[in-house]
Amino acid sequence: MTNPTDALDDDTLAALEAEFGDVEAGVAACVQLWFGLENPEEMLEAMTE
């Protein structure tokens, strides 16, 4: 599985970050909420390997 933000081209990612802030941090926060994880970064790293 790839990082969800990898599928976005640079312009789209820049537009989303301008609108909503750090998209990757938002993805990590969603993963943490969904799975109740203490350290969502570890799961995201495992998912992207």
N, C-alpha and C positions, 0 to 999 in steps of 0.2 A: 504494500500500500504506500502511496506517496503522500507527502504533505499536501493538504488541501489547497494551500496557497500557491503551490508550485504550478498548478493548472492555470493560474491567472497570468496574463501577459503584464509587462511592467507598467503600461499605462493604466490598465484596469486596477491593478494593485495600488498604484499611486492615487487613483481617484477614490478608491475605497478607504485608503488610509487618510486621505484628506477629509473625507466625510465622517469616518467612524473611529479614527485613531489607528493604533497598531493592530493590524488584522491578525498577525500570528499570535499575539498575546490574547486576542479575543478567542481564537480557536482553542488555545490552551485552556482558557477560562471555561469555555463550553465543555471541553473534555472533562475538566475537573468537576464541574457541576453534574454532568451526566453520569459519571462513573464514581463520584465521591472520592476522587484520588487526592492523596496528599501532595504528590509530585507529578503533575500532568506532563512536565517536560520529558520525564523518563519514558512515559508511554508514547509520546509523540516521536521521540528518538527511536524507540523500538519499532514503531509503525513505519518509519521512513527508511529503515535499514534493509 
